[in-house]
């Protein structure tokens, strides 16, 4: 068996992990940094919001995989807020961490900051909360490990994530009821 085949099998075992040992929130921390270039600009001359959203989704996905130790899929993006424009030449830094996990889902909090190079000025430009679901080897939702929140900030983020989850579930039920009544 060649090295690449062995690596592929090892990777596949990782992607179908059944280890549900609770994991520290901090262990999922993910940081991406990218310099914005002309290809990232929209027709108004700013960095396209979709570029930022893609980086947010990528960082959140990595955090989710680090926590679940399996394949994951994005199922929702909540609260994506753009607070300030991003310009060509800015260094965008995206930070993501799993805030909380439930049976099959995880909420990941993401913060986007930029640094204007070479002045060194930094500013917070976007935030988001995304929900990911762990997948089994057949692509079906499967259990993910619980999150251990240790710091005061992690505990606050976990408590807020639980409130957002409740709000998502209430909204889902209300929309389902409205659809049933409309029939």
Secondary structure, 3 states (H helix, E strand, C coil): CCHHHHHHHHHHHHHECCCCCCEEHHHHCEEEEEECCHHHECCCCCECHHHHHHHHHHHHHHHHHHHHCECEEEEEEEEEEECCCCCCCCEEEEEEEEEEECCCEEEEEEEEEEEECCCCEEEEEEEEEEEEEEECCCCCECCCCCEECCCHHHHHHHHHHHHHHHHHHHHHHHHHHHHHHHC
